[in-house]
Amino acid sequence: MTDPERNQLLELRDLEVKLDQLIAQYTATKNENYSLKTKQDELVKEKAHLLEKTTLARTRVEAMIARLKAMEQGS
């Protein structure tokens, strides 16, 4: 094997290693992206649920305040 052939073979092997690393990095990033999107969806649903609970609590507190004011004015 001549030096140029050996150099080409070494370059090809180096390229294969880099390509394998790139594929592994792509796969890891793709998996992380899926995980983050799933977590984001969960958080959006949780936020909507908490907003609903907050609105319900606010409505109840406002109703209690109105009843207390009515009781205060009635006495």
N, C-alpha and C positions, 0 to 999 in steps of 0.2 A: 504494500500500500504506500502510495506516495504521500508526501507532506500535504499537498493541496487536498487530496482525498481525505486524509486524516483530519485536516482542519474543517472540511465540509461536514464530515461525520460528527465531529465535536460540536460544531455550530448547530447541526440538526438536533443532536441530543439536548443541547442547551435550550433550544427552541421548544422541544417537546416538554422539558421540565417547566419552562415558563408558561407554556400553554396549559399544562396540568394545574399549575398554581392558579392561573387565571380562571379556569373552570371551577376549581374549588372555591375561590373567592366569590365568583358569580353565584354559585349554589348557596353559599353561606349568606350572601346579601339577599338573595331571593327569599330564602327561608326567614330571615330577619324581617324583611319587608312584609311578608305574609303575617308573621307574628304581630308586628306593630299595627297592621291594619285591623287584625282581629281585636287587639287590645283597644284600639281607637273606637271600634264599633261598640265594644262593651262599655267603654267610658261614656260614649254619647248616649247610650240607653240608660246608664246609671244617672247621668246628668238630667235627662228628661224625667226620670222617676223622682229624683230629688226636687226638681222644680215643681212637679205636680204635688208632692208632699208639702213643700213650702207654701204653695198657693192655698192648699187646703187648710194648713195651719193658720195662715194669715186671715183667711175667711172666717175661721172659727174664732180667732182672737178679736177680729173686728166685730163679730156678732156679740161676743161676750161684753166688749166695751160698750156697744150700743145698749145692751140690756142693763148694764150697770148704770149708764147715764139715765136711762129711762126710770130705773128704780130710784136713783138719786133725785130726779125731778118730781117723782111721785110722792116722795116723803116730805 
